[in-house]
Structures are given as C-alpha cells and as structure tokens.
Amino acid sequence: MSLKTKLIVTLGPATESQEMIGKLIDAGVNVIRLNMSHAKHEWAEQMTKYVRAESEKRNAYTAVLFDLTGPSIRTGDLEEPYELKEGDKVEFRRADIASSIPLSTTVNYPGLMGDVKAGNTLVVDNGTLLMRIEKVSETNMICDVRTPGTMGSRRHINLPGVRLNLPALTEKDHKDLALAVECGADFIAGSFVRDAAHVAELRKAMEGIGGEAQIIAKIEDQEAVRNIDSIIRAADVIMIARGDLGIEVDFEDLPILQRRIVKRCHELGKRVIVATQLLESMINNPTPTRAEVTDVMNASYEEADCLMLSGETSVGRYPERCVEALVRISSRIERSGGHGFGQNVILSDERQKTARAAVTLVDSLPDARLVVLTRRGVLANQVAMMRPRTNAFYVFTPKESVCRQLSLTRGVRAFRMAYASNIEETVQRATEQLRKLELVRTGTPIVVVSDILSDHFAANSILLHHA
C-alpha cells in the first residue's frame, strides 16, 4: 500500500551524496529541503542537480524546497563561548558600539533595542538559555541570566510575544531567492512570516525575477498565529515550524495550536506540513522514542499533508532509518483511519463542490479509483483536501512542474501525460497508463474529475468510467 502522508527531508553533511539522495527517494521521500541558513550557493546548485538526476532515473517527481533564512535575530561572533551562570549579566549591543561589561555580544538587528522593553523575556539558542531584559537604551540592553548554560557565536534569539519590526526579506534572502529561481525550485519557504503582506512580498519578489515556485509560509511566532487565517489564504502551503513556535508559545499550548492550524488549513483548503523534532533522538539513536512515535502518529492522524525531518537527516547518524520510521508509523495509522478534518472543508465555489461530489462517489464504490485531470494542480489539491478514503488517487497533468508541486499533496500520485483533443481519448490514455502499471484491472470503476475544457466535457465535471 502506498503511503498517503508525504515526506520532506533536509539535506546536509549526512545526506549530500548523490547516492544517498537516491536511497532517500527509494525509501519514500517526496521533497528535498535545502536549508539556506546553512547552505552555500554552489552546494545548493549541486544538490538540486543531484535530486533532478536521481528523480529522472526513477521516473519520479521529487520536488526541491529552498527554505529561506528569513529575518532572524542572531548574536555576534565570540572568541570563546560564554559559560553563563544564573544571575550573570549579559549585554546585547549594536555592532557600532563598544562593550560596557565583560559578558557582551553584538546583535545583527540594530533596531532590536527599539522593539523591546525592560521585563521582556529573551530566549537564546532555541530555548537553551532564558534571560530577562533589565535595562534598555538606544544602543544596548542588559539582561539577567535566568538559566545557566553556554552561549556561542551567532546564536538565534527569540523574544516571545514581542512585535519585531523586521523586514520580511533580508538582503541574503533576496540573493537566495534569486538562486532558488535560477535552480527551478518547486517550493520556496518564507521564514518568520508574520502576516499575509509578508507572503505577498515574497511572492511578488519571486515572480518579479521569473519564479514559478509555490510559496510555503512558516508559522513560527505568536503574531503569525494571530494572523493565521489571512496567512493561510495568501500562501500555497503552511508549515507548522514547531522549533521556534515552541519557544514563542507555552510548550503545553503547542499541540493544541498544531491541531488548530491543521484543522484550519483543511477548512480553508490549503496543504499543511508538520515540522521539527519529529524524530530528534534519532539524530544519535537507531530507533525513535515512544513519545516520538506518538507525536508522528498524531500528525498522521490529523491527516497533515506532509511530515518534515531536519537535523535527523541533515546531520544525523541514521537518515534512512528515520525515513523508514516515518513510513512505518504513518502507514500504520493510515490503516486505522484519520481525524476526519476533511469533512470540514468550506465549499466556496463550484470546483470545490465538484471535488466533494467526486470524493463521495469514489468512497461509495468498492475498489474504485480516483483520477483527476488538471493543468495547474488546483483541482487535485482541492480533491485531496476532502481526504478521500481510497488509496488509489491518481493525477494526470501535462506539466512536469505540476507533478513535482503535487509531491506535497496528501494521497496523490501524479503522472505526466499530454492531453488529447477530446476528453474520451484523454481518459482512455490515462486508463491505459494505469493498466500498464497494473493499478487497474478490466472492469475497475474509475471516477474521473476534471477542470479542463474540451468539445464534449465542461470544466468542473465528473465522469464514472470502467477500465
């Protein structure tokens, strides 16, 4: 049985060989992520070529995702890491200002002091260090260390609940975006998206240089959660980036937020990715913890489109075993049924209502297949949002790029196929292709749903056909 839940892995030192990329695709990976926070341009170009080459060998449509760094706040360079004790005072200052106390570092965002006030919590290095801001001036701030730990160079800073006046795209993001477009990226992710305007700015910048990628909005702070509906509507895909989000909100709220965002993505008809720390212990261990198994199971039970691995495959010791674990857990929960959020999709146009009718029909016919004919992939995504129960959900489109962009869509298997001048011949071609792959037998019922126009077939139509 094919897996409905799609899988994203992040490349890094553990997985950057062409051979390993091929093995990951064989193991069930649908999308390869390049994290531009750590990637050099030459490396990203080479990885894209490897993915394309290995996909072509397998007649697969593995997508490439460029994940932009975004406007993250980081500490400066230190000669030696600081070993901080509770009660120590640490200075964060603009780069053009000299240090005023021994434990001092710069920040890469000169406007930071204007955004914060005394009493705010400052979190360093993904929650490793907690501090309280005691004094703020135009040029620096002094913080009181609340939890002991080590602070190294270029560590990430979070300020839970603070509205930061950062740009949506940094100078580095614009350079990385140009590379992503040049490499023909299928997806581009915007980090620290705070509102729909940020998504629009990224899309405009991409389209302005000729890009056709789909935009993923990463939900990473409280402001994004407050603006979630408008962000969902503006983006093509939502990523619940639980690393930063889990620092920005109380940890006990994170599972509730995850479920709420997944449910809202279903209602508004947008794909959703659950990311970060799914199998964190497997960076060093060959098997997941029981808690991780339950976490992955929950994301699959919520019927998220896609699960994403980060450090587990970029620097971990067992990248292939991590993918195998996701496949085993997800396929097991898929056999027992999901949460059913697909019943909550808000049907706002004819296409969505056609999609619902097609899914109702295919789910009512024993052993039926679901076939979608679509040029841009929009109808396929809308049918998928209804979460059809069938494991046989096939999409035929003339464009290879659409096949790759459907690699993020739950339950879909995409095929590239030129359409005939009339719908009957197009349906026949699709049926023959499925027959050759032994995916249908003579007499198998096939529900065909289409939004393509032809002489005898209107847009948004359903056809019941037998192989």
C-alpha positions, -999 to +999 in steps of 0.1 A: +000+000+000+014+034-009+018+060+018-007+089+018+014+111+041+042+129+021+077+132+035+103+160+034+139+155+044+166+181+048+200+176+032+233+182+050+266+165+056+249+132+064+230+131+031+247+152+005+260+125-018+241+117-050+239+080-040+223+088-006+198+112-023+188+082-045+184+060-014+162+086+003+139+088-028+137+050-028+128+050+009+098+072+002+109+108+003+088+132-018+105+166-012+141+175-006+147+206+015+177+228+012+181+250+044+196+283+031+205+293+067+235+269+064+239+263+026+264+278+002+251+287-032+274+262-051+263+234-027+226+242-033+230+242-070+248+208-069+222+193-046+194+204-070+212+187-099+216+155-078+179+155-069+168+160-105+192+133-118+181+107-092+144+115-098+148+111-135+164+077-131+134+065-111+107+083-133+098+101-100+088+137-094+108+146-063+104+183-055+131+207-043+123+231-015+145+262-008+140+273+028+150+310+031+167+321+064+143+350+070+148+379+093+162+360+123+180+378+151+214+364+160+242+371+184+276+382+172+309+363+170+327+354+202+363+344+206+353+318+231+318+307+242+305+322+274+298+298+303+268+316+319+256+312+355+222+321+369+224+358+378+251+368+354+246+400+334+249+399+296+250+428+272+235+428+237+245+458+217+246+474+182+276+464+162+290+500+162+290+503+200+319+491+223+311+467+251+303+482+285+305+449+306+327+418+303+299+395+290+289+413+259+279+404+223+265+423+193+232+416+175+226+416+138+194+437+140+202+473+151+165+481+156+162+455+184+165+479+213+136+500+199+113+469+198+118+456+234+114+469+269+126+460+304+108+429+317+106+411+283+119+376+282+148+369+258+155+333+247+188+323+232+198+292+211+163+276+207+155+277+244+189+267+258+192+300+277+165+321+293+172+358+302+152+388+314+158+422+300+167+446+328+178+478+311+173+491+276+189+521+258+190+531+222+223+513+216+223+483+241+204+463+266+215+444+298+199+410+305+198+389+337+206+352+331+178+330+345+190+296+334+227+285+333+243+274+300+267+281+272+263+309+247+283+306+215+286+327+183+257+335+160+231+320+183+194+325+175+174+350+197+136+347+203+115+373+221+082+356+228+052+379+224+073+409+212+063+426+179+096+430+159+098+455+131+120+433+109+118+432+071+100+403+055+131+396+033+167+403+041+194+411+016+206+374+020+170+362+013+169+382-019+202+365-031+190+331-020+156+337-037+174+345-070+194+312-067+162+293-060+145+307-091+176+300-112+176+264-100+139+260-108+129+254-072+094+238-068+088+254-034+102+284-016+096+287+021+095+321+039+107+320+075+092+341+103+062+350+082+041+373+104+012+383+082-003+380+047+017+410+035+049+391+041+037+362+019+026+387-008+060+404-007+078+371-011+056+360-040+060+394-057+098+393-053+099+357-067+075+364-097+095+396-104+125+375-113+106+349-132+100+323-105+070+299-106+076+281-073+048+276-047+051+296-015+053+279+019+046+302+049+064+290+081+044+297+112+070+305+139+057+331+163+026+344+182+019+371+156+017+346+128-008+326+150-029+357+155-029+363+117-033+326+107-064+328+085-050+356+063-016+338+060-033+305+051-053+323+024-022+341+010+002+311+009+001+278-011+013+257+018+016+262+056+044+248+076+040+245+114+076+251+124+075+238+159+110+247+169+107+284+170+069+283+176+075+260+206+098+288+221+074+316+213+044+299+230+040+280+262+050+244+254+018+230+267-001+251+241+019+238+212+000+205+205-033+224+207-020+251+183-008+224+159-042+207+158-060+240+154-038+251+125-040+217+107-078+219+111-080+255+098-058+246+068-083+218+060-113+242+063-096+268+041-084+242+016-046+246+020-019+220+024+000+218+057+033+204+069+042+194+104+079+200+111+107+199+137+118+174+162+096+146+149+124+121+155+150+142+173+165+114+193+173+095+161+200+121+153+221+098+175+199+067+181+188+040+157+152+038+170+127+065+180+115+071+215+079+061+223+070+097+227+083+105+191+063+075+177+032+090+193+040+125+180+044+113+144+012+092+148-007+123+159+004+143+129-006+115+106-039+110+125-046+147+120-041+140+083-014+166+077-002+165+041+034+162+049+059+155+077+094+170+077+127+160+091+155+185+098+186+176+118+176+139+117+186+136+080+210+166+076+234+157+104+220+126+119+236+092+120+206+072+107+189+092+079+175+062+061+162+046+093+145+079+101+126+078+068+117+042+074+103+051+108+081+078+094+068+054+067+061+026+093+043+049+117+023+068+091+012+038+071+001+021+104-021+050+115-034+054+079-048+019+081-067+027+112-083+059+100-077+097+105-093+125+124-117+135+096-109+172+093-116+168+055-153+168+063-149+204+075-137+220+042-156+252+035-170+247+000-169+282-015-170+276-053-182+251-079-148+235-082-148+226-045-183+213-047-174+191-077-144+178-057-166+169-028-191+151-050-163+131-067-148+120-033-183+110-021-188+089-052-154+072-052-157+064-015-191+048-021-179+024-048-160-008-037-124-009-052-129+023-072-100+045-084-100+083-083-084+101-113-080+139-116-072+157-148-058+191-141-034+215-159-023+236-129-029+211-100-055+233-082-083+208-086-061+179-075-053+198-043-089+206-036-099+169-041-071+159-018-083+183+009-115+162+011-093+134+023-107+106+001-105+072+018-092+054-014-055+046-016-058+048-054-058+085-062-040+094-094-035+128-111-027+133-148-013+166-159+008+177-190+033+196-169+063+181-151+065+211-127+029+204-116+037+168-109+065+179-086+044+205-069+018+178-062+046+158-043+035+177-012-002+168-016-015+140+007-026+108-011-018+119-046+003+100-072+010+123-101+017+113-138+028+135-166+007+129-197-002+150-228-039+156-232-057+145-264-080+169-282-111+152-268-118+140-233-127+104-242-092+098-257-076+116-227-094+093-202-085+063-224-048+073-223-049+077-185-066+043-182-040+026-204-012+040-183-028+027-151-034-007-167+003-009-178+013-002-142-012-029-130-030-002-110-064-011-126-079-043-140-106-047-166-139-035-151-124-014-123-146+016-117-127+049-122-142+082-111-127+109-133-129+145-121-117+173-144-114+211-147-101+210-183-123+222-212-129+201-243-156+199-270-178+175-251-167+180-215-173+211-194-150+224-167-156+210-132-171+177-144-173+142-130-173+110-152-178+074-140-158+052-163-148+015-162-114+002-172 
